[in-house]
Amino acid sequence: MVRRKRRTFSEAEKASAVEYAKSSGKSVYRAAQDLDLTETALRRWVEQAKVDRGEGPPGALTSEQIAELRHLRREVRQLREEREILKKAAAFFAKESS
């Protein structure tokens, strides 16, 4: 089996694919073949669209919540790195002044 290069899709492309999968009356597998997508990718998009509409399992995160979580995790990582730099600088200057 030959692996294809990883592709990226815009939100509009994903929404269009989900709409096709819903409206075509075909299985997700067949719709994915029609659209030249992997079944797994299309299935994830369909499931995420359900969550975004409020039809997902309890506790499932919407796309908006996932984006916010990613942003906050990135910010926390950056702040921790900055704090470590400041701790090292403070220790360096404390040692220099004594």
C-alpha positions in Angstrom: 0.0 0.0 0.0 1.4 3.3 -1.1 1.0 6.2 1.4 0.0 9.5 -0.1 1.3 12.8 1.0 -0.6 14.4 3.9 -3.0 17.0 2.6 -4.6 19.9 4.5 -8.2 21.1 4.0 -9.9 24.3 4.8 -13.0 24.4 7.0 -15.1 25.1 3.9 -13.8 22.0 2.1 -14.5 19.9 5.2 -18.0 21.3 5.5 -18.6 20.6 1.8 -17.4 17.0 2.2 -19.6 16.5 5.3 -22.6 17.9 3.4 -21.9 15.6 0.5 -21.6 12.6 2.8 -24.9 13.4 4.5 -26.9 14.3 1.4 -25.7 11.7 -1.0 -27.3 8.8 0.8 -24.0 6.9 0.4 -22.0 5.3 3.1 -19.1 7.4 4.5 -16.8 4.9 2.9 -18.3 5.3 -0.6 -18.5 9.1 -0.2 -14.9 9.3 0.8 -14.0 7.3 -2.3 -16.0 9.7 -4.4 -14.2 12.7 -2.9 -10.7 11.0 -3.0 -10.5 11.2 0.8 -9.6 8.7 3.4 -12.5 7.1 5.1 -11.1 7.9 8.5 -10.7 11.6 7.7 -14.3 12.0 6.4 -15.7 10.0 9.3 -13.9 12.3 11.8 -15.2 15.3 10.1 -18.8 13.9 10.1 -18.5 13.1 13.8 -17.1 16.6 14.6 -19.9 18.2 12.7 -22.4 16.3 14.8 -20.7 17.6 18.0 -20.6 21.1 16.6 -24.4 20.9 16.1 -24.9 19.7 19.6 -25.7 16.1 18.6 -22.5 14.5 19.9 -21.8 12.5 23.0 -21.9 14.3 26.4 -18.7 16.1 27.1 -17.5 16.1 23.5 -15.7 19.4 22.6 -16.8 21.5 19.8 -14.4 22.7 17.1 -14.4 26.2 18.7 -13.6 24.7 22.1 -10.8 22.6 20.6 -9.2 25.6 19.0 -9.4 27.6 22.2 -7.8 24.7 24.1 -5.0 24.5 21.6 -4.4 28.2 21.9 -4.4 28.1 25.7 -2.0 25.1 25.8 0.4 26.9 23.5 0.2 30.0 25.7 0.8 28.1 28.9 3.8 26.4 27.3 5.3 29.8 26.2 4.7 31.3 29.7 6.4 28.3 31.4 9.4 28.8 29.1 9.5 32.5 29.9 9.2 31.8 33.6 12.2 29.3 33.4 14.3 31.9 31.6 13.5 34.5 34.3 14.3 32.1 37.1 17.7 31.4 35.5 18.3 35.1 35.0 17.4 35.9 38.6 19.7 33.1 39.9 22.5 34.4 37.7 22.2 38.0 38.8 21.8 36.9 42.5 25.0 35.0 42.2 26.8 37.9 40.5 25.8 40.4 43.1 27.0 38.3 46.1 
